[in-house]
Structure formats: structure tokens, C-alpha cells
Amino acid sequence: MDKTRRYRGKGVKDAMLHINVRLPRYVVEHFKESPSYTQEIRRVLETHVNETQDTGTTQVALYHQRWQDILAEENKDE
């Protein structure tokens, strides 16, 4: 094993924080369809934050409304 290569530790990758969050059941069920639902939740949140930083907060309001519309349509179909 190569002792010079660092896989973990300070400076290799930013540390993650552990938080508890309450989500609606349908949201959790949606993410549990993924092989690793926690990884998928992280990916979606990170993508959202990166897009927010890139496009500004005005675009976020549009995405948020669009997401609410999509969820409302899905719930109406059930």
C-alpha cells in the first residue's frame, strides 16, 4: 500500500456534518428508490446549493415553485 497517498483526513476532503432533518413520508419514499438514498439526498442538496450560488437567489424562487408544482401534480395523480 502506498503510504504517501492520503485517502481521508484533514485537507483531503471537507468534513461532513451530521444533522437530523424531518421530511414528509413521500419525500423519503422517493429517495429510498435509489440504491443509496442518503447519498442521493446529499447529491440533490449539493446540486441545489451550487446552482443557487451560480445563478443567484432569483432563480431559486422559480425552481422552488416549479418543484412545488411537480409535487402537487404527483400527489394529485395518487
C-alpha positions as CSV (number, residue, x, y, z in Angstrom):
1,M,0.0,0.0,0.0
2,D,1.3,3.4,-0.9
3,K,1.8,5.4,2.3
4,T,2.2,8.7,0.5
5,R,-1.3,8.8,-0.9
6,R,-3.9,10.2,1.5
7,Y,-7.5,8.9,1.2
8,R,-9.0,10.6,4.2
9,G,-8.1,13.1,6.8
10,K,-7.6,16.8,7.2
11,G,-7.1,18.6,3.9
12,V,-8.1,15.7,1.7
13,K,-11.8,16.2,1.7
14,D,-14.0,18.6,3.6
15,A,-15.6,17.0,6.6
16,M,-19.3,16.5,6.6
17,L,-21.7,17.5,9.4
18,H,-24.4,15.2,10.7
19,I,-27.8,16.7,11.1
20,N,-31.3,15.4,11.7
21,V,-34.0,16.6,9.4
22,R,-37.7,15.8,9.3
23,L,-39.1,15.1,5.8
24,P,-42.5,14.2,4.6
25,R,-43.0,10.4,4.1
26,Y,-43.5,10.7,0.3
27,V,-40.1,12.5,0.0
28,V,-38.3,9.8,1.9
29,E,-40.1,7.1,-0.1
30,H,-39.0,8.8,-3.3
31,F,-35.3,8.9,-2.2
32,K,-35.4,5.3,-0.9
33,E,-36.0,4.1,-4.5
34,S,-32.3,5.0,-5.0
35,P,-29.6,2.4,-4.2
36,S,-28.2,4.8,-1.5
37,Y,-30.9,7.2,-0.5
38,T,-28.7,9.3,1.8
39,Q,-26.2,9.8,-1.0
40,E,-28.9,10.8,-3.4
41,I,-30.3,13.3,-0.8
42,R,-26.8,14.8,-0.5
43,R,-26.4,15.0,-4.2
44,V,-29.7,16.8,-4.7
45,L,-29.0,19.3,-1.9
46,E,-25.4,19.9,-3.1
47,T,-26.6,20.5,-6.7
48,H,-29.3,22.9,-5.5
49,V,-26.8,24.9,-3.4
50,N,-24.3,25.0,-6.2
51,E,-27.0,26.2,-8.7
52,T,-28.2,28.8,-6.2
53,Q,-24.7,30.1,-5.8
54,D,-24.2,30.1,-9.6
55,T,-27.5,31.6,-10.7
56,G,-28.5,33.8,-7.7
57,T,-31.5,33.7,-5.4
58,T,-33.9,34.9,-8.0
59,Q,-33.7,31.7,-10.0
60,V,-34.1,29.7,-6.8
61,A,-37.6,31.0,-6.2
62,L,-38.6,29.8,-9.7
63,Y,-37.1,26.3,-9.1
64,H,-38.8,26.1,-5.7
65,Q,-42.2,27.0,-7.3
66,R,-41.6,24.5,-10.1
67,W,-40.7,21.8,-7.6
68,Q,-43.9,22.5,-5.7
69,D,-45.9,22.3,-8.9
70,I,-44.4,18.9,-9.8
71,L,-45.0,17.5,-6.3
72,A,-48.6,18.8,-6.4
73,E,-49.2,17.1,-9.7
74,E,-47.7,13.8,-8.4
75,N,-49.9,13.9,-5.3
76,K,-53.0,14.7,-7.4
77,D,-52.4,11.6,-9.5
78,E,-52.2,9.3,-6.4
